[in-house]
């Protein structure tokens, strides 16, 4: 009897493990995926909306070098007003029901010392709320930060974010969820090193309906507004 009970528990354990794997695989297989977003038309950019100095010179184009797949996006920030930033953004879809988001891409600097920070974001408007998975790599504080949309402030994480090396591709991946009316930052992976964040914040109240999913990529200037470019390649967004 004891042996039979042990066997039944073992069977149940493997059944539940298999069921979990099936549900997880089914969920991911049902994801909507957008590839090579940097090559798509429809990008927009602004400086005032990026905060700080608000008077940057900006430009975005496509180039074949440097690139990992033949075409990359070439993003620029410059000007003369200290701490001005360039925010590049693109509306992806009108989806308001997805709850899981994964954004990943590669980036390349020639003069990383010119940047004070870079920001990466997925956002979704659900109902009259704006859920923002804004993540910043601060090269001044040398840590990752996440945006608290409800209280409109940055939160420092204990996850280090080193200034990248010049003339080298870096790969980043961000995972987030919308859970019970909260924006959950799940994890950040930089060049294969994954750090779990597990931070929950509130969304931003908009007061109007505009269901959508979008991404943004931001270059932050320094006190001297040293001109610099960042090349972005293989932008990919999954949601389900």
FISEBA-789236 format. One record per residue: residue in three letters; x, y, z of N, C-alpha, C, O in turn. Coordinates in steps of 0.2 Angstrom, whole numbers, padded with zeros to 4 digits, always signed. Each point is the difference from the previous one (the first is absolute). Layout:
# FISEBA-789236
ALAXYZXYZXYZXYZ ...
END
This chain:
# FISEBA-789236
UNK+0004-0006+0000-0004+0006+0000+0004+0006+0000-0001+0005-0004 UNK+0007-0005+0008+0004+0006+0000+0003+0001-0006+0001+0006-0003 UNK+0002-0011-0001+0003+0000-0006-0005+0003-0005+0002+0004-0004 UNK-0008-0007+0004-0005+0003-0005-0001+0007+0001-0001+0004-0005 UNK+0000-0002+0011-0001+0008+0001+0006+0004-0002-0001+0005-0003 UNK+0007-0008+0004+0006+0004-0003+0000+0001-0007+0001+0005-0003 UNK-0003-0011-0001-0001+0000-0007-0005+0005-0002+0001+0003-0005 UNK-0007-0003+0008-0005+0005-0002+0002+0007+0001-0001+0004-0005 UNK+0005-0002+0010+0002+0006+0001+0005+0002-0005+0001+0006-0003 UNK+0004-0011+0001+0005+0002-0005-0004+0001-0007+0002+0004-0004 UNK-0007-0008+0002-0003+0001-0006-0004+0007+0000+0001+0003-0005 UNK-0004-0001+0011-0003+0006+0000+0005+0006-0001-0001+0005-0003 UNK+0007-0006+0006+0005+0005+0000+0002+0001-0008+0001+0006-0002 UNK+0000-0011-0001+0002+0000-0007-0005+0003-0005+0001+0003-0005 UNK-0008-0005+0007-0005+0002-0004-0001+0008+0001-0001+0004-0005 UNK+0002-0001+0011-0001+0007+0001+0006+0003-0003-0001+0006-0003 UNK+0007-0008+0003+0006+0003-0003-0002+0000-0008+0002+0005-0003 UNK-0004-0010+0001-0002+0000-0008-0005+0005-0001+0000+0003-0005 UNK-0005-0003+0009-0006+0005-0001+0003+0007+0000-0002+0004-0004 UNK+0006-0003+0009+0003+0007+0000+0004+0002-0006-0001+0005-0003 UNK+0005-0010+0001+0004+0001-0006-0005+0001-0006+0002+0005-0005 UNK-0007-0009+0004-0005+0001-0005-0003+0007+0000-0001+0003-0006 UNK-0001-0001+0012-0004+0007+0000+0005+0005-0002-0001+0005-0003 UNK+0008-0005+0006+0005+0005-0002+0001+0000-0007+0001+0005-0003 UNK+0000-0011+0000+0002+0000-0007-0006+0003-0004+0001+0003-0005 UNK-0007-0005+0007-0006+0002-0004+0000+0008+0000-0002+0003-0005 UNK+0003+0000+0011+0000+0007+0001+0005+0003-0004-0002+0005-0004 UNK+0008-0007+0004+0005+0003-0004-0001-0001-0007+0001+0005-0004 UNK-0004-0011+0002-0001-0001-0008-0005+0005-0002-0001+0001-0006 UNK-0004+0001+0010-0005+0005-0002+0002+0007+0000-0004+0005-0001 UNK+0010-0004+0002+0003+0007+0001-0001+0004-0007+0001-0004-0005 UNK-0002+0010+0005+0001+0004-0006+0007+0003+0000+0002+0003+0005 UNK+0001-0004-0011+0007+0002+0000+0001+0005-0006-0002+0000-0006 UNK+0006+0006+0008+0002+0005-0005+0008+0000-0001+0003+0001+0005 UNK-0001-0002-0011+0007-0001-0001+0003+0006-0004-0004+0004-0003 UNK+0010-0002+0004+0004+0005-0003-0004+0007+0000-0001+0003-0005 UNK-0001-0001+0011-0004+0006+0001+0004+0006-0003-0003+0005-0002 UNK+0009-0005+0003+0004+0006-0002+0000+0001-0007+0002+0005-0003 UNK-0004-0010-0001+0000+0001-0007-0007+0002-0003-0001+0002-0006 UNK-0004-0002+0011-0007+0002-0002+0000+0008-0001+0004+0003+0003 UNK-0009-0001-0007-0001+0007+0000-0005+0002+0006-0002-0005+0003 UNK+0001+0011-0002-0005+0002+0005+0003+0002+0006-0003+0002+0005 UNK+0010-0002-0004+0003+0003+0006-0001+0007+0000+0000+0004-0004 UNK+0000-0002+0011-0001+0008+0001+0005+0001+0006+0003-0004+0003 UNK-0001+0011-0002+0005+0001+0005-0002+0007+0002-0002+0005-0003 UNK+0005-0004+0010-0001+0007+0003+0005+0001+0005+0003-0005+0003 UNK-0002+0011-0001+0005+0001+0006-0004+0003+0006+0002-0002+0005 UNK-0007+0007-0006-0003+0002+0005-0004-0005+0004+0000+0000+0007 UNK-0002-0005-0010-0004-0006+0003+0005-0004+0004-0002-0004+0004 UNK+0008+0004-0005+0005-0004+0004+0003+0003+0006+0004-0003+0004 UNK-0007+0009-0002+0002+0004+0006+0007+0003+0000+0003+0001-0006 UNK-0001+0001+0012+0007+0003+0000+0000+0006-0004-0004+0004+0000 UNK+0010-0003-0004+0001+0006-0004-0005+0002-0005-0002+0005-0001 UNK+0000-0011-0002-0006+0001-0005+0002+0003-0006-0005+0003-0004 UNK+0011-0002+0002+0001+0004-0007+0006-0004-0004+0004+0004-0002 UNK-0005-0010+0002+0006-0004-0004-0002+0000-0007-0005+0001-0003 UNK+0011-0002-0001-0001-0001-0007+0000-0008-0001+0004-0003+0003 UNK-0009+0001-0007-0001-0007-0001+0000-0002-0007-0002+0004-0005 UNK+0004-0010+0003-0001-0003-0007+0000-0007+0001+0003-0003+0004 UNK-0007-0001-0009+0000-0007+0000+0000-0002-0007-0003+0003-0005 UNK+0007-0008+0003+0001-0002-0007+0002-0008+0000+0000-0003+0006 UNK+0000+0000-0011+0002-0007-0001+0007+0000-0003+0002+0004-0004 UNK+0001-0009+0006+0007-0001-0003+0002-0008+0000-0003-0004+0003 UNK+0008+0003-0007+0002-0007-0001+0006-0002+0004+0002-0006+0001 UNK+0001+0011+0002+0006-0001+0004+0001+0006+0005+0000+0006-0001 UNK+0001-0009+0008+0000-0007+0002-0007-0003+0000-0005+0004+0002 UNK+0004-0010-0003-0006-0003+0001+0001-0008+0001+0006-0002-0002 UNK-0011-0001+0005+0001-0007+0001-0004-0004-0006+0001-0006-0001 UNK-0006+0009-0002-0004-0004-0004-0001+0004-0007-0004-0002-0004 UNK+0009+0007+0003+0000+0003-0007-0003+0007+0001+0002+0004-0005 UNK-0007-0002+0009-0003+0006+0001-0001+0002+0008-0002-0004+0003 UNK+0005+0009-0001-0001+0003+0007-0003+0007+0000+0000+0003-0005 UNK-0003-0001+0011-0002+0006+0000+0006+0005+0003+0003-0003+0005 UNK-0002+0009-0007+0005+0004+0002-0003+0006+0004-0004+0004-0004 UNK+0004-0003+0010-0003+0004+0004+0005+0006+0003+0006-0002+0002 UNK-0008+0008-0003+0005+0005+0002-0003+0005+0005-0006+0001+0001 UNK+0010+0002+0004-0001+0005+0004+0005+0005+0001+0006-0002+0000 UNK-0007+0008+0000+0005+0006+0000-0003+0006+0002-0006+0000+0002 UNK+0009+0006-0003-0003+0006+0001+0005+0004+0005+0006-0002+0001 UNK-0009+0007+0002+0004+0005+0005-0003+0001+0006+0003+0003+0005 UNK-0009-0006-0003-0003+0001+0006+0001-0006+0004-0001-0006-0001 UNK+0005+0007+0007+0002-0005+0004-0006-0005+0002-0005+0002+0001 UNK+0007-0008+0000-0005-0006+0002-0006+0000-0004-0005-0002+0002 UNK+0005+0004-0008-0005-0002-0005+0000-0007-0003+0005-0003-0001 UNK-0011+0000+0001-0001-0007-0002-0004+0000-0007-0003+0004-0002 UNK+0004-0010-0001-0004-0001-0006-0004-0007+0001+0003-0005+0001 UNK-0009+0006-0002-0005-0006+0001-0003-0002-0006-0003+0004-0004 UNK+0005-0010+0002-0002-0003-0007-0006-0005+0002+0001-0004+0004 UNK-0007+0004-0007-0005-0004+0002-0004-0002-0006+0000+0003-0005 UNK-0003-0009+0005-0005-0003-0005-0006-0003+0003+0001-0005+0004 UNK-0006+0006-0007-0006-0003+0002+0000-0007-0004+0001+0000-0006 UNK-0002-0005+0010+0000-0007-0003-0007-0003-0002+0000-0003-0005 UNK-0005+0004+0010-0006-0003-0002-0006+0003+0005+0002+0004+0004 UNK-0008-0006-0005-0005+0003+0004-0002-0005+0005-0006+0000+0003 UNK+0010-0005-0001-0002-0005+0005+0000+0003+0007+0004+0003+0002 UNK-0009-0005+0001-0001+0002+0007-0001-0006+0005-0001+0001+0006 UNK+0001-0007-0009-0001-0006+0004+0006-0004+0002-0001-0004+0005 UNK+0006+0005-0008+0006-0004+0002+0003+0002+0007-0001+0005+0002 UNK+0004-0010+0001+0002+0001+0007+0007-0002+0001+0003+0001+0005 UNK+0000-0004-0010+0007-0002+0000+0004+0003-0006-0002+0000-0005 UNK+0008+0003+0007+0004+0004-0005+0007-0002+0000+0003+0000+0006 UNK+0000-0001-0011+0008-0001-0001+0003+0004-0005-0002-0001-0006 UNK+0006+0006+0007+0003+0004-0005+0008-0002+0000+0003+0000+0006 UNK+0000-0001-0011+0007-0001-0001+0003+0003-0006-0004+0000-0005 UNK+0010+0002+0005+0004+0002-0006+0007+0001+0002+0002-0001+0005 UNK+0002+0003-0010+0007+0001+0001+0002+0008-0001-0004+0003-0004 UNK+0009-0001+0007+0002+0007-0001+0008+0001+0000+0003-0005+0003 UNK-0001+0010-0006+0007+0001-0002+0002+0007+0001-0003+0005-0003 UNK+0008-0003+0007+0003+0006+0001+0007+0001-0003+0003-0005-0001 UNK-0001+0011-0002+0006+0002-0001+0004+0004+0005+0006-0001+0001 UNK-0010+0005+0002+0002+0004+0006-0004+0000+0006-0004+0005+0001 UNK+0003-0011+0002-0005+0000+0006+0001+0005+0006-0004+0001+0003 UNK+0010+0002-0003+0001+0005+0005-0004+0006+0000-0001+0004+0004 UNK-0002-0003-0010-0004+0006-0002-0007-0001+0003-0003+0005+0001 UNK+0001-0011+0001-0007-0001+0002+0000+0000+0008+0004-0002+0003 UNK-0009+0006+0000-0002-0001+0007-0004-0006+0001+0000-0002+0006 UNK-0004+0000-0010-0005-0006+0001-0003-0001-0007+0000+0003-0005 UNK-0003-0009+0005-0004-0003-0005-0007-0003+0003+0001-0003+0005 UNK-0006+0005-0009-0007-0003+0003-0003-0004-0005+0000+0001-0006 UNK-0003-0007+0008-0004-0004-0004-0007-0001+0003+0000-0001+0006 UNK-0005+0000-0010-0007+0000+0002-0004-0004-0004+0000+0000-0006 UNK-0005-0004+0009-0006-0002-0003-0006+0003+0004+0001+0001+0006 UNK-0006+0001-0009-0006+0003+0003-0006-0002-0003+0000-0002-0005 UNK-0005+0002+0009-0007-0002-0002-0005+0004+0004+0000+0001+0006 UNK-0005+0001-0010-0006+0004+0002-0006-0005+0001-0002-0003-0005 UNK+0000+0001+0011-0005-0004+0001-0006+0004+0004+0001+0002+0006 UNK-0007-0002-0009-0005+0004+0003+0003+0008+0000+0001+0002-0005 UNK-0001+0001+0011+0002+0007+0000+0007+0000+0004+0002+0006+0002 UNK+0001-0012-0002+0007+0000+0004+0005-0001-0005+0000-0004-0005 UNK+0006+0007+0006+0006-0001-0004+0005-0004+0004+0003+0003+0005 UNK-0002-0009-0007+0005-0004+0003+0007+0000-0004+0000-0001-0006 UNK+0005+0003+0010+0007+0002-0003+0005-0004+0003+0002+0000+0006 UNK+0001-0004-0010+0006-0004+0002+0006+0004-0002+0004-0003-0004 UNK-0003+0009+0007+0006+0004-0002+0006-0003+0004-0001+0000+0007 UNK+0006-0001-0010+0006-0002+0003+0006+0004-0002+0001+0001-0006 UNK+0003+0001+0011+0006+0005-0002+0006-0003+0003+0001-0003+0006 UNK+0004+0003-0011+0007-0002+0002+0004+0007+0002+0002+0003-0005 UNK-0001-0002+0011+0003+0007+0002+0007-0001+0000+0003-0004+0004 UNK+0001+0007-0008+0007-0001+0000+0004+0005+0005+0005-0001+0001 UNK-0009+0005+0002+0002+0004+0005+0000-0003+0007+0004+0000+0004 UNK-0010-0003-0003-0001-0004+0007+0002-0007-0001+0001-0004+0005 UNK+0000+0002-0011+0003-0007-0002-0005-0006+0003+0002-0005+0001 UNK-0009+0007-0001-0005-0005+0001-0006+0000-0004+0000+0006-0004 UNK-0004-0011+0003-0006+0001-0003-0005+0003+0004+0000+0000+0006 UNK-0005+0004-0010-0005+0003+0004-0007-0002-0004+0001-0002-0006 UNK-0006+0002+0010-0007-0001-0003-0004+0006+0001+0000+0003+0006 UNK-0005-0002-0010-0005+0006+0001-0006-0002+0003-0003-0005-0001 UNK+0002+0009+0007-0007-0001+0003-0005+0005-0003+0000+0006+0001 UNK-0004-0009-0005-0005+0004-0004-0005+0004+0005-0003+0005-0002 UNK+0001-0008+0007-0005+0003+0005+0003+0006+0003-0003+0005+0001 UNK+0009-0006+0002+0003+0006+0004+0005+0004-0005+0003+0004+0003 UNK-0002-0006-0009+0004+0004-0005+0007+0001+0003+0002+0006+0000 UNK+0001-0011+0001+0007+0000+0002+0004-0006-0001-0003-0006-0001 UNK+0010+0006+0000+0004-0005-0001+0002-0004+0007+0000+0003+0005 UNK+0000-0009-0006+0002-0004+0006+0007-0004-0001+0000-0004-0005 UNK+0005+0005+0009+0006-0003-0001+0000-0008+0002-0003-0001+0005 UNK+0005-0003-0009+0001-0007+0001+0007-0001+0003+0004+0004-0001 UNK-0003-0010+0004+0006-0003+0002+0004-0003-0006+0005-0003+0001 UNK-0008+0003-0007+0003-0004-0005+0005+0005-0004-0002+0005-0002 UNK+0008-0007+0002+0005+0005-0003-0001+0000-0008-0002-0005-0003 UNK+0004+0011+0000+0000+0001-0007+0006+0004-0002+0000+0006+0000 UNK+0005-0010-0002+0006+0003-0002+0000+0004-0007-0004-0002-0004 UNK+0008+0007+0004+0001+0004-0007+0002-0005-0005+0005-0004+0001 UNK-0008+0003-0007+0003-0005-0005+0006+0002-0003+0002+0006+0000 UNK+0002-0011-0002+0006+0001-0004-0002+0003-0007-0005-0001-0003 UNK+0010+0004+0000+0000+0003-0006+0001-0005-0005+0003-0005+0001 UNK-0007+0006-0007+0001-0005-0006-0001-0007+0002+0003-0005-0002 UNK-0009+0004+0005-0002-0007+0002-0007+0000+0001-0003+0004+0003 UNK+0000-0009-0006-0007-0001+0001-0002-0003+0006+0003-0004+0003 UNK-0009+0007+0000-0003-0003+0007-0007-0002-0002-0003+0003-0003 UNK+0001-0008+0007-0007-0003-0001-0003+0001+0007+0002-0002+0005 UNK-0008+0005-0006-0004+0001+0006-0007-0003-0001-0003+0000-0005 UNK+0000-0002+0011-0007-0003+0000-0004+0002+0006+0003-0001+0005 UNK-0009+0003-0006-0004+0002+0006-0006-0004+0000-0003-0001-0005 UNK+0001-0001+0011-0007-0004+0000-0004+0004+0006+0002+0002+0005 UNK-0008-0001-0007-0005+0003+0004-0007-0003+0000-0002-0003-0005 UNK-0002+0005+0010-0007-0003+0000-0005+0006+0002+0002+0004+0004 UNK-0008-0005-0006-0005+0004+0003-0004-0004+0005-0003-0005-0003 UNK+0003+0006+0009-0003-0005+0005-0004+0004+0005+0002+0004+0004 UNK-0009-0006-0004-0004+0003+0005+0000+0008+0001+0000+0003+0005 UNK+0000+0000-0011+0001+0007+0000+0006+0003+0001+0001+0006+0002 UNK+0005-0010-0002+0006+0003+0002+0005-0002-0006-0001-0004-0004 UNK+0006+0008+0003+0005-0001-0005+0006-0004+0004+0003+0003+0005 UNK-0002-0009-0007+0005-0004+0003+0007+0000-0005-0001-0002-0005 UNK+0006+0004+0008+0007-0001-0003+0002-0007+0002+0002-0001+0006 UNK-0001-0004-0011+0002-0006+0002+0007-0001+0000+0003-0002+0005 UNK+0001+0003-0011+0007-0001+0000+0003+0004-0005-0003+0003-0005 UNK+0010-0002+0005+0004+0003-0004+0006-0004-0002+0003-0003+0005 UNK-0002+0001-0011+0006-0004-0002+0004+0004-0005-0002+0003-0005 UNK+0009-0002+0007+0005+0004-0004+0005-0005-0001+0004-0002+0004 UNK-0003+0001-0011+0006-0004-0002+0000-0007+0003+0005-0003+0002 UNK-0011+0000-0001-0001-0007+0002+0000+0000+0008-0002-0006+0003 UNK+0003+0011+0001-0001+0000+0007-0007+0003+0002-0001+0005-0001 UNK-0003-0010+0004-0007+0002+0001+0000+0002+0008+0002-0004+0004 UNK-0006+0009-0003-0001+0003+0007-0008+0000+0001-0003+0004-0004 UNK+0001-0007+0009-0007+0001+0001-0002+0006+0004+0004+0001+0006 UNK-0009+0003-0008-0001+0006+0003-0006-0001+0005+0000+0002+0006 UNK-0006-0005-0009-0006-0001+0004-0002+0006+0004-0002+0000+0006 UNK+0001+0006-0010-0002+0006+0003-0007+0002-0003-0001+0000-0006 UNK-0003+0002+0011-0007+0002-0002-0001+0007+0001+0001+0003+0006 UNK-0004+0001-0011-0002+0007+0001-0007+0001-0003-0002-0004-0004 UNK-0001+0009+0006-0006+0002-0003+0000+0003-0007+0006+0003-0002 UNK-0011-0003-0002+0000+0003-0007-0002+0008+0001-0001+0002+0005 UNK+0002+0001-0011-0002+0007+0000-0007+0001-0003-0002-0003-0004 UNK-0002+0007+0008-0007+0002-0002+0000+0004-0006+0003+0006+0001 UNK-0006-0008-0006-0001+0005-0006-0006+0003+0000+0000+0006-0002 UNK-0006-0009+0003-0006+0003+0000-0004+0000-0006-0005+0003-0001 UNK+0008-0007-0004-0003-0001-0007+0002-0006-0003+0005-0003+0003 UNK-0009+0000-0008+0002-0006-0003+0004+0000-0006-0001+0005-0004 UNK+0006-0008+0004+0005-0001-0006+0003-0006+0000+0006+0000+0001 UNK-0009-0006-0002+0003-0007+0001+0006+0000-0005-0001+0000-0006 UNK+0007-0002+0009+0006-0001-0005+0005-0003+0004+0001+0000+0006 UNK+0004-0003-0010+0007-0002+0003+0005+0004-0004-0001+0001-0006 UNK+0006+0001+0009+0005+0004-0003+0007-0001+0003+0001-0003+0006 UNK+0005+0005-0009+0006-0001+0003+0004+0007-0001-0002+0004-0004 UNK+0007-0003+0008+0004+0006-0001+0007-0002+0002+0001-0004+0004 UNK+0003+0008-0007+0008-0001+0001+0002+0007+0001-0001+0005-0005 UNK+0005-0003+0010+0002+0007+0002+0007+0000+0001+0003-0004+0004 UNK+0000+0009-0007+0007+0002+0001+0001+0006+0005-0003+0005-0002 UNK+0006-0005+0007+0001+0006+0005+0007+0003-0001+0005-0003+0000 UNK-0006+0010-0001+0006+0004-0001+0004+0001+0007-0003-0001+0005 UNK+0009+0003-0005+0004+0002+0006+0000+0008+0001-0003+0003-0004 UNK+0007-0001+0009+0000+0007+0001+0003+0004-0005-0001+0006-0001 UNK+0005-0009-0003+0003+0004-0006-0003-0001-0007+0001+0003-0005 UNK-0006-0008+0005-0004-0001-0006+0004-0003-0005+0000+0003-0006 UNK+0005-0007+0007+0004-0003-0004-0004-0004-0005-0004-0005+0002 UNK+0005+0006-0009-0004-0004-0005+0002-0007+0000+0006-0002+0001 UNK-0011-0002-0002+0001-0007-0001-0005-0004-0003-0006+0002+0000 UNK+0008-0008-0003-0005-0004-0003+0000-0007+0004+0004-0002+0003 UNK-0010-0001-0004-0001-0007+0002-0003-0004-0006-0005+0002-0002 UNK+0008-0007+0001-0003-0005-0005-0004-0005+0003+0002-0003+0005 UNK-0009+0002-0007-0004-0005+0003-0002-0005-0005-0002+0002-0006 UNK+0002-0008+0007-0001-0006-0005-0004-0005+0004+0000-0001+0006 UNK-0004-0003-0011-0004-0006+0002-0005+0002+0006+0000-0004+0004 UNK-0003+0009-0004-0005+0002+0004-0006-0005+0000-0003-0001-0006 UNK+0001-0003+0011-0005-0005+0000-0005+0001+0006+0003+0001+0006 UNK-0009-0001-0007-0005+0001+0005-0005-0006+0000-0003-0002-0005 UNK+0003-0002+0011-0005-0005+0000-0006+0002+0006+0002+0003+0005 UNK-0008-0004-0007-0005+0001+0006-0005-0006-0001-0002-0002-0006 UNK-0001+0001+0012-0006-0005+0000-0004+0001+0006-0005-0004+0001 
END
